[in-house]
Amino acid sequence: FSVAAVVAALPAVILAEQRTSKHWELTGEGADIAERGSHEARVFGAIPKDGLLQTELMKLPSGRVGFSKAMSSKWIRMDKGHEGGPRVFRMVETIEDVVRQKLLLVRQGKSAELEEKDKNELKKRKLLTEVTVKSYWITKGGSFSTSITKQETELTAEMISSGSWRDKKFKLYNFDALGMALDCGHLHPLMKVRTQFRQIFLEMGFTEMPTNNFIESSFWNFDSLFQPQQHPARDQHDTFFLSDPALAHEFPQDYLEKVKKVHTEGGYGSQGYKYDWKLEEARKNVLRTHTTAVSARMLYRLAQQEEFTPVKYFSIDRVFRNETLDATHLAEFHQIEGVVADYGLTLGDLMGVLHQFFTKLGITKLRFKPAYNPYTEPSMEVFSFHEGLKKWVEVGNSGIFRPEMLLPMGLPEGVTVIAWGLSLERPTMIKYGINNIRELVGHKVNLQMVYDSPLCRLDS
C-alpha cells in the first residue's frame, strides 16, 4: 500500500505531511566520466605529439563526441593538407578537465558549489540528472490508538433488536460517492465522425456506393480517370502493387479501346497524351489509391443506362498509399468520396456543396486553392484551420471531371460531374484536437482516449 492510501484510510488516527526534496545525481555516463575523464580529455590524451589521422581518432570510443568538444575548447586543431587524410594535432601542452571536476563535486555531495548554468549544461549533456524525493512526516492524530477497532459498515436487524448498535462504531457513509461504472462498449472517434459524415451525405440526398474491393486494376484506378501511365503516382514509391494476383483480365472491351484512344490520340476536344498506351500497365493490380476508382465504375454503369438520370453518390472506405509516416500522413487511411452528375453544374456548385457539407460537420473555416489533377479541370484543394496545430491543414481535393474521362464512358455531352475526395482522419483530428494522426490510428493509440471520448457531441 502507498503512504497516501494508508493516510486516507486512517484520517483521524495518523496525520501525514508530505515533504519534497531535490538533489543532483550522476547518470551512468556521468559516473564513467568522473572515474576516467571527459570525452574531450580522453581524445586529447590519445593524440601523440606528431598528431593522429582523423579517421583513426574517430574509431576511439570517445572519438566523435570528444573531437567536437575538444575542437570547440581549442585544445586541438585539424590540418587537412596531410597525405593520407586530415590529421589532428594538439594546440596546447596541458588541459584542465573542468567537466570531470564538476562531476566529482556532485559525487561528493557538493553540487551546491556549482552554478545553475553549469548544472544545466551537464544535464543537457545527459551527465547529470535532478532527482526529486517525496517523503511523509507522520504524527499521531486525534483518534490515535494502539488497538484497532473494526468499524461496522452495515446496520443489521439483530443490532437493532438487541441494542448492540449503541456500542459499535460505524464507518461514515459517503452519500456523494458515485456507483461503479458499468462496463460497456466504446466507439472510436474515427467511427463516430464516419457515422456523422455518412448521416450528412444521406441528409443531402446521396446514395452510398459499394466499396468492398480494396484491390483494383490499374485500368480502373488510373487509366479510366485519364491518368497517364507514366504519371509519378503510378510509381512503386507511391502505390502498392500486388504480386499475387499480379494482373487483372476482365475489362469492358469497347470502353477499354476508347480509353486507349483518348490517351494515345486524343478526342472529345483533347489532344491526349501522345504516348504508346500499354495494356500490360493497365492490367496491373494495385491496392486502390483512392475511392475515385469506385466512382469511375459507378459512372460507367450510369452511362450504360438507356436514359441518363442525375445522381449523387458517396463512399467512405479505406485506401492505400506508399506514404512516409508523419504527424498527418499514414500508409492506410479512409477517403470520403462525393460525386454529383447532372446537366449544367459549375465550380460554384462544387464550392457550395463543400461549404454546406463541412458546416453540417461543424467546420466553418475553409479555404480553396487551385490545383492540378489529371482527371479534373478545374481542380481545387480544400483546407481547414486546425485549432490544435494552429495552421491550415489540407483536408481534401476536388474538381470537375474532364470530358476525356466522362465521354468515353458514354455519358451525354452536356452532363457535368463534380467530385471531391476528403480525408476522414484529418477532420477527426481537427474535431477532437488531436495533433498527431498516430495517436488516432495504429499501435500507438491510447485506448483510454477511446474510453474517455464523449458519447455524443452537441457542438454542430
N, C-alpha and C positions, 0 to 999 in steps of 0.2 A: 504494500500500500504506500502511496505517496504521503508526505507530511501534510500537504494541503487537504487530502481526503480524510486523514485522521482528525485534524483540527475541525473540519466541517462536521464530522460525526460527533465530536465532543465539544460543542461550542461553549459550554459553561464550565467544563471540567478543566481544560487547559487553554492557555492563551498563547498565541504564536505571533511573533513579529518577524516578518521577512526582511533579511538584510542582504545587500548585494555588494560584492567587492570585485574589482578588476585587477588583473596583473598580466604582465607580458611573459610569454614563453617562447623558446626557440622551436622552430619547426625541425623536421628531420634533417633537411638540407642545412639549416642554420646551425644545428649541433655539429654537423660534419665540418662546417667552415670554422667553427670555434675551436675544433680539435686540430685541423690540418691547414687552416688558412683559406682566404678567399680565392675565388676562381682566378681573379686577375693576378693575385700574388703567386699562385701556382704557375700561371702562364709565364710571368716574369722570371720565376726561378728556373723554368725549363729552357730558357733561351741562353745559349752559351755566348761568349764574348764575340765570336765570329758570326753570330746570327744563326737563324734557323729558317728553312723553307716554310712558307705559309701553309702549304699542303700538309707538311709533317706536323706543324703546330695544331692544325685543325683536327688531327687524329687523336689528340690528347683528350681525356675525359672532360677537362675543363676548357678545352680549346675554344669553342665557339663563343661561350658566354664570356670567358676571361679575356679573349682577344679584344672584343669591343669595349669592355670596361677598362682594360689597360691602355687602349688607344685613347679613350676619352680622358684618362688621367694623365696622358702624355708620358707614360712610363716606357713606351715602346714606339717604334716607327717602322714603316714598311717601305722597302726600296723595290720598285718594280723593274729596275734596269738590270737585274742579275740573270745570268744564264741559269736555265732550269726553272725559272718562275720567280714570282715575288718572294723576297726574303725579309724576315723580321729581325730588327736589331733593338738592343736596349738603348734608351735615351738617357737614363740616369744610372748611377752606380748602385744606390741602395733605395729601398722604398719603405714606407711605413704602412703596414696593413691595418688601416683605420677600421675597415669593416669587421675584421676579426676582433679588434679591441672593443668595439661597441657590443658585439655579441657576447664577449666574455663578461662584460659588465652586467648584462642581462642574466647570464647564467649564475653570476654571483649574487643576484638579488639586488643589484644597484641600478635598475632601469630608470630610477628617478633622476640619476645623473645625466641621462640622455635628453636632448631637446626633442620636442614633438616632431619636428621635421625629420630628425634622424630616425625616430621610430617609424614614422610613416614611410620613409624611403626603404627601410629594411622590410617593412610589411609589404610594400609594393614588389620587392624582390622575392617575396614568399620565404623570407628567412626568419620572420618574426610574426607571431600571432597574438592577438589580445584575447585573453580568456576571462569570461565572466563566471563568477562563483556565486550561487544563490544559497543562502543558509537561513535557518529559522532559529530565533531566540525564544525558547519555551519557558513559560512561567505558569504557576498554579492559577486556576480560575476560581471563581466564587463557589462552585459546587465540587471542588476537588476532593476526592476521597480515594483511599487505597483499596476499598472494597467496591466491587462492581455490582450494581443492581440492574437487573434486566427490566427495561421498560416495556409495558404491555402495549400492544398495537391494536387490540380488539376487546371491546366490552361485550362480555357474554351474558346469557340469561342466568347462568349459575352465579356469576359475580353479583348480579343484582339481587337475586333471591337470598343469597347468603350474607350480603352486605360487605363482602370482602373487597369490593371495588374501592372502599374508603381508604384502605391501607396500601393500595397499589399505586405505582407511578406510571402514568400513561405517556406514551410518546406523543408529542404535539402533531396535530394534523395540519398539513398544508393544503388548504382548500383552494389555493390558486394554481396548484400543480395540474398540468395537462395530462390527459390519459396517454397511454402508449400509442405511438403512431402505428397504424395498420400497414402491413406490407402490401404493396400494390405495384402495378406496372408503371413504367415511366416512358414518356415519349421524348425521343431525342429532338433537340431544337431544329435540326435539319428536316426531320419528318414533319414537325409542326408547320414550318414555313412551306414545305412541299404541299401539305394539305391546304394551306391557305392560298398558295398560288393556284392550285387546281380548282378551288372553290371560286376564285376570282375569274378564271377562264370560263367556268361553267355559267357564272352570273352574267358574263359578257356574251353568252351565246355560242361559245366554241365547242367543237366536238373533239374528243380525245383520239389521237392516232395510236395504232398498235406499235409498240417499240420493243418487242421481245427478241429481236435479232441483234445481239451485240456484234456478231460477225457480219461484215458487209463485203461485197466485191468492190474493187476499186472503181468499177464502172458506175455503180450507184453512189458511191461515196465521193467520187471526184469527177469522172467523165460526164455523167449526166448533168452535173452542175456547171458545165463549161469551164472546168478547171484543167489547164493543160497538163500533159503527162510529165513535163519537165519542171513543174512547179515545185518549189522547195518544200512545201507541206507534204509532198509525196515521198520525201526522203526518209531513210530509216532513223534519222536524228529527230524526226517529228512524229512519226507514225509507227505503230506496232504492226508488223506483218506476220501472218501465220505461216507456219511450216507444214501443218497437217490439219485440215486440207489446205494446200497452198493455193489452189486455183478454183474458181467458180466456172460452171459450164452452161447454165441456162440463162439466156437473155432473150428479150423480145427482139427478134431479128430485124424487123423493119425499122424499129426505133434505134437500134444499135447502128444501123447504116446511116441514119440521119445524123446521129451524134458524131459519127466518124467524119461525115462530110462537112459539118459545120466547124469541126476542129481543123480539118486539113484545107478546105477550100473556102469556107465561109458560107454566107447565106443569110436570108432574113435581114438584109441591110448591114451585115457584118462581113469583114474580110477574113475572119477566122484567125488562126494562129500560124498557118502555113508551115506545118511540120508533118513528119511521117507518123501518123497515129498508128499505134500497135495494139492489136487485140490481146497480146500476151500481158501487156501492162494493165489493161482493163480487167483481166481475169484474176489478178492477184487479190487474195483475200486479206482483209485488214480488220483489226478491232476498230469499229467505227469511230471517227474523229469528231463527228458532230451528228446530231439527230436530223440535220438537213437532208441526210440520205433517206430518212423515213419520209420527209416532206416530198422529196423527188418522186418516190414510189407512189405516194398518195395523189400527187398532181398528175402523174402519168395515168393512174387509174381514173381520175376525174376526166381526163382528156378523151378517154375511150367511151364515155357516155354519148348517147345519140344527141342529147341536148344539154348544153352547159348550164349548170346551176351554181350561183355564188356559194362559196363555202368559207367557213372559219375553222381551222384546225389548230390543235395544240398538242404538245407532248412534253413529258418530264421524265427523263431517264438518264442512265449513265453513258458517258462517252470516255474515250481513252486517248491520251496523247503522251508522247515521249518527252515529258517536260522535266526540267530541273526543279526539284522541290525547293520552295522557299515559303515566305510568310503568306503569300497569296496564290500559290500555284501547287497543284497536285497532278500526278500522272493519271489519276482516275477521278472523275468528278461528274456532277449532274449538269445537264443542259436543259434549259427551258426553251422550247421552240414554239413560236406562234406564226401562223400563216393565214392570210386573208386573200381570197381570189374573187375578183369582181370586175365589172367594167368601170373605167374612169378613176381608179384610185390614184392618189398623188402622195408625194413626200409629206405633205401636211397631214394627210390621213394617218400615215405611219407615226408621226410625232404625237398626234393627238391620242392615238390608241396607247402608245407607250406612257404618256403622261397620265392617262386615265388608269392604266394598269398599275403603275407604281404608286399613284395616290391612294388607290384602294389598299395597297400594301403598307402604307404609312410612310413612304419615302417620297418627299416632295422636291428635294434639291437635285435636279437633273441638269446635265449638260450634254449637248450633242456635238460631235466633232466629225468633219468629213473624213472618210476613209476609203480604202480600196479593197474590194473583194472580187475574185474572178467571176462570180455568178450574180452579183448585184451591181446596179448602177442607176441612180447614185447610191452611195453607202454611207452609213453613219455609225460611229462608235458611241456607246451610251455610258456616261459617267455619273456616279452618285457620290455625294460628300460623305466620307466615313468619319463620324464623330470621334471614334477611338483613335484612329491613326492621324486625325486632323489633316486629311488630304483627300483629293478627288481620286476615286478608285473606279477603274473600268468594270462595269457590271454586264456589258453585253455588246452585241454587234447587230446591225440592222441594215435594211436596204430594200430596193425594188428589184425583183428577179429580172435578169436580162432576157430579151427576146430570143437570144441564141440558146437559152436553156428551155424556155417555155414552148416556143413554136415547134421545135422538132417533136415534142410530145403530142402535138395535135390540138393544143388549146387555141381558141379563136383569137384573131389578131388584136381585137380590142380589149382583151382581158389583161388586167394588170394584177400582179401578185406582190403584196408587201409582206415582208417576213422579218423576224428578229430572233436571235438566239441569246439567251441570258444565262448567267451562272446561277445556280441555286445556292452554292456555298457563300459567295460574296455578299449577297443581300442578307443572308442569315447572320454573317459576321457583323454587318452594319447594324442589324436589328438588335442583336444580343450583345454588342460591344466587345466582340472577340477580335483580338489583334493579330492572331496567328492561326492560319487555317488548320495547322497540325493539332491545335487544341480543340478543333471541331470534329475532325475526321482522322482516323488512323490509330496506331498503337499508343500514342501519347495522350489520348483523350482521358481527362479526369472524369470518371463516372459520376463523381459527386456533383459535377456541373449538370449532368443529365437529371439527377435526382432533384436538384435544387431549382431547376428552371420552372417558371410558373406554368400551371396547367393551361391557362389562357391569358392572353394579353388584351387589354382594353384600351390601347392607345391608337387604334386605327378606326 
